[in-house]
Amino acid sequence: MMLRVSTKGEYGVRIMVDLARHYGGRPRSLTDISQAESLPLAYLEQLVKLLREAEPALVVSTRGAHGGYKLSRHPAEITMGEVVRVLEGPIAPMICATEGEMTQLCDYLDSCKTRYLWAKVRDAVAQTLDSMTLAELADFSSEGQNAATNFIALSDIHVGLSS
C-alpha cells in the first residue's frame, strides 16, 4: 500500500476548504460546492454526511430555501488531521504503524526490522496534518496557488529523530 489519500479524503478536504473560504457568509448548498469545485453532487452528499456526523461535527446543516452547510466552528479551530481522520480513518502507512489499536496483526511483529521506519512515517504525516488548520489551507488556496503544480519532492522530506 502506498501512502495515498482516497477520493473520499481528497473531495472531503475540498468541501471543507470551500466552506472555510465562505465562513461567516450564508450557508453553501451542495450544488454551489459541486459547481465551484467540479465535484459530483451525489458523492458530496455522502461525504457531507460523514462530516456532519463526526464527533464533534465538522459541518452543520440548515434546511429551507436558503439552507445549506456551514462549518461547525471557526476554520482556525479545525485541524487538517481532524478532517482527514474523519474521512480516511486512522493514519496507517502499514498495519504495524496504525494510530490507536491495531486491528490486524502482522506475523513478523516481534522480529520486525522496519517497524520503526513506518512508525516515523506515520508520526511525520500525523504531525503535518495536526499542525495545519483549515484556515491556513483555505488562505493558501485562495492566494491563487494551484495545488496541482506545488509538488513536494520526496527528497525534500526529512524525518529526523525527535529528542
N, C-alpha and C positions, 0 to 999 in steps of 0.2 A: 504494500500500500504506500503510495506516495503521499506526501503532505499536501492534500488538496481539499479545498473547500467546495462543497457541492453547490449546485444551482440554488438549492434551498438557502444556504448561507449567503451566497452572493446576492440573490434577489432580496432576501430579508434585510441585509445591510443597506441595500439601495433604497428600500422602503423607508428605513429608519433615517437615512441621510435626507431624503426628500422631506420627511416630517420635521426634521431638525431645521432644515432651511426655511420652513414655513412656520416655525414655532412662534406662538403669540398671535398668529393670524386665525382665520376661520378654519374649521375642520377641513381636511383634504378628503375628497372622495377617492375611492379606488380607481375610478375612471381617470381622474386627474393624474394620479400617480402612474397609472398604466401608460398614459399618453406621454407624460413628461419623461419617463424612464424607459419607454419602449419595452414594456414587460407585459406578458399575457395576463389579462384580467382574472381568469379562472384560477390561476396559480396564486395570484396575490391574495385572493380570498382565503386560501388555505394558510398562507404564511401569516397574514394579519391575525388569524385565529390563534396561532401559536404565540404571537407577540402579545396578544390581548390576555391570553390565559396563563402567561408566565407568572411566576411568584417571585417578586412582585411584578405586576403587569407593566409592560413597556409602553403599550399604547392603550388608549381608551376610545370608545366609540360613542357617537351621539346619533340619534335617529332623526328623521324628519327631512324636510326639503333641503335644508342647508346642513344636513348631517355629514358625518364622515369620521375621520380618525385624527387624533392628536397624540402627541407624546404624553405619557402619564406624569412626567416631571421634566425639569429643565435639561436640555441636551448635555450640559456640563456635569450633570449628576448621573449620567448613564455611561458606563464604560463599554468599550467595544467587546471586552471579554464577556460581559453580561449578555450582550446581544448575540454573539457568536455561539455561546454555550446553549442559549435557548433554542437556537436554530439547528446546531450541529451536535449538541451533546458535549460530554467532557473532552478536553483536549488530549488526544492519544495518538502519538506518532506510531506506537507499537502497543500491542496488548499488555506488555510488561511495564509500560510507561503511561498508564491511564490515570487521569486525575481521580481521586477518590478510590473506591473499592474496585478491585479487578473482578470482572465477571467471568472472564476466560482465563485459564491458567496455561502457561507455556510449560512444556515438558523439560525445558532446559534452564528454568529459572535459577535453580541452585548453582549451576555451573556456568552461568552466562557471563561471557567476557565483554559483551557490548551493551548491556542494560544501562550502564552509566551514561553512555552516549545518548540513548533515547530519552532518558530522564532529563538530560541537559537540553535537548532539543525541545521537549515538552515545556520545560521551565522558561526557555527563551521565548517561545511562542506565547505562552500564558502571560509572561511579563510584558511583552509588547502589546497584547490585546488589553490587558488590565491597566496599562499606564496611559492609554489613549481614550479620550472621551468622545462621545458622539459630536459634541460641539466642535472639537478640534478637527475631526474628519469633515464635518459639514463646512467649516470655514475653509479648509484646504480645497475641497471640491468646488466651492463657489468662487475661488480665485482664478477660475478659468484653466485649472490644471486638468490635463487629460490623463486620467489614471492609466489608460492603455499604453501610454508612452513613458510612464515612470516605472521602469523595471528596476528591481534591486538584484544585482548580480549575487549569486551565492558566495562569490569570493569576497563580497563586502560585508558578509555576516560573520561576526566574530563571537563565539560563545566562550567567554572567559570563565575562569574559576572564581566563584564568589567566596569572599573571605568571611 
